[in-house]
Amino acid sequence: MATDDPIAARRLLRAQVADLATGVGLAIRTARRLNVPVEPGVRDGRTALTRWVALIDELLGEATS
């Protein structure tokens, strides 16, 4: 991990959170196709991850300007 470079660390965090949001979205779609119930908070969790990505994007924008 790039602990010496805060910009690289933030970029890595952004990529990881974006991957999590994508994975949750895919899991929700798969569960629906298989008629498997999805807990009520799961969709909200994905939305929170997506908002977190936007926040990290703002931080990266401030750090690189």
C-alpha positions in Angstrom: 0.0 0.0 0.0 1.2 3.5 -0.8 1.3 5.0 2.7 4.1 7.4 1.8 2.0 9.0 -1.0 -1.4 10.2 0.4 -2.7 10.9 -3.2 -2.0 7.3 -4.2 -3.5 6.0 -1.0 -6.7 8.0 -1.7 -6.8 6.7 -5.3 -6.5 3.2 -4.0 -9.2 3.7 -1.5 -11.5 5.2 -4.2 -10.9 2.2 -6.4 -11.6 -0.3 -3.6 -14.9 1.5 -2.6 -16.0 1.7 -6.2 -15.4 -2.0 -6.6 -17.4 -2.7 -3.4 -20.3 -0.6 -4.7 -20.2 -2.4 -8.1 -20.0 -5.8 -6.4 -23.0 -5.1 -4.2 -25.0 -3.9 -7.2 -24.2 -7.0 -9.1 -25.1 -9.2 -6.1 -28.5 -7.4 -5.8 -29.3 -8.0 -9.5 -28.2 -11.6 -9.3 -30.4 -12.2 -6.2 -33.4 -10.7 -7.9 -32.9 -12.9 -10.9 -32.7 -16.0 -8.7 -35.7 -14.8 -6.6 -33.5 -14.6 -3.5 -34.6 -11.9 -1.0 -32.4 -8.9 -0.5 -32.3 -7.4 3.0 -33.8 -3.9 3.1 -30.6 -2.1 4.0 -28.5 -3.6 1.3 -29.5 -1.1 -1.4 -29.0 1.8 1.0 -25.5 0.4 1.7 -24.7 0.5 -2.0 -26.0 4.0 -2.2 -23.8 5.0 0.7 -20.7 3.5 -1.0 -21.5 5.4 -4.1 -21.7 8.7 -2.1 -18.4 7.8 -0.5 -16.8 7.4 -3.9 -18.1 10.9 -4.8 -16.6 12.3 -1.6 -13.2 10.7 -2.3 -13.4 12.2 -5.8 -13.9 15.6 -4.3 -10.9 15.1 -2.0 -8.8 13.9 -4.9 -9.8 17.0 -6.9 -8.7 19.3 -4.0 -5.5 17.4 -3.5 -4.4 17.5 -7.1 -5.2 21.2 -7.8 
